[in-house]
Amino acid sequence: MAELTIRPEEIRDALANFVKSYDPGSASRDEIGTVVEAGDGIARVEGLPSTMTNELLKFENGTLGLALNLDVREIGVVILGEFTGIEEGTTVR
């Protein structure tokens, strides 16, 4: 059986260097959803698990939407503005 050749001090130093170089500002917790269906001013969106009822969402073209129907897998969003450019695959924040 092979012996461990890494000394504990090397592990400690590697971890210390990693922690020193860590920049918490470089990580973000933005949730990005995707339109799975859109039509007649309503969009069905997946991928936004923290969304609350009546929360304003922003589509990638800048149009706002209002989250109303919170389902386990999808959110029903009323599009507040021009909805012709919003289609399947559009991102939502």
C-alpha positions in Angstrom: 0.0 0.0 0.0 1.3 3.4 -0.9 2.2 5.9 1.8 0.9 9.4 2.0 3.6 11.7 0.8 1.8 15.0 1.4 2.7 16.6 4.7 0.0 18.2 6.8 1.8 21.6 6.6 1.6 21.5 2.8 -2.2 21.0 3.0 -2.5 23.8 5.6 -0.4 26.2 3.5 -2.4 25.4 0.3 -5.7 26.1 2.2 -4.3 29.3 3.7 -3.3 30.5 0.2 -6.7 29.7 -1.2 -8.5 31.5 1.6 -6.2 34.6 1.2 -6.9 34.8 -2.5 -10.7 34.3 -2.2 -12.8 37.2 -3.3 -16.4 37.0 -2.2 -17.3 39.8 -4.6 -16.5 37.6 -7.5 -19.3 35.2 -6.7 -22.9 36.2 -7.2 -26.2 34.7 -6.3 -28.3 36.0 -9.1 -31.0 33.6 -10.1 -31.7 33.4 -13.8 -34.8 31.9 -15.1 -35.8 30.8 -18.6 -39.1 31.3 -20.4 -40.6 27.9 -21.3 -43.8 29.2 -22.9 -45.1 32.7 -23.8 -48.2 34.0 -25.4 -51.0 36.6 -24.9 -49.0 38.6 -22.3 -48.3 35.6 -20.1 -45.0 33.8 -19.7 -44.3 30.5 -17.9 -40.8 30.7 -16.4 -38.6 28.0 -14.8 -35.5 28.4 -12.7 -36.4 31.1 -10.2 -37.1 29.2 -7.0 -36.9 32.2 -4.6 -39.4 34.3 -6.4 -42.3 35.6 -4.4 -45.9 36.5 -5.4 -46.1 40.0 -6.9 -42.4 40.2 -7.4 -41.2 42.2 -10.4 -39.1 40.3 -12.8 -37.1 41.6 -15.7 -36.8 39.9 -19.1 -33.6 40.1 -21.1 -35.1 42.8 -23.4 -35.8 45.1 -20.4 -39.6 44.4 -20.2 -40.9 43.9 -16.7 -43.3 41.1 -15.6 -45.2 40.4 -12.4 -44.9 37.0 -10.8 -48.4 35.8 -9.9 -48.8 32.0 -10.2 -46.1 30.3 -8.2 -46.0 26.6 -9.1 -43.5 24.0 -7.9 -41.7 23.9 -11.3 -42.9 27.1 -13.0 -43.9 30.7 -12.4 -46.8 32.4 -14.2 -45.7 35.9 -15.1 -47.9 38.7 -16.4 -45.8 40.7 -18.9 -46.2 44.4 -18.2 -45.5 45.8 -21.7 -44.7 44.7 -25.2 -44.6 40.9 -25.2 -43.9 40.1 -28.8 -40.1 39.8 -28.3 -40.5 37.4 -25.4 -40.3 33.8 -26.4 -39.2 30.4 -25.3 -35.5 30.5 -24.1 -35.6 34.2 -23.1 -33.8 34.8 -19.8 -35.5 36.4 -16.8 -34.1 37.9 -13.6 
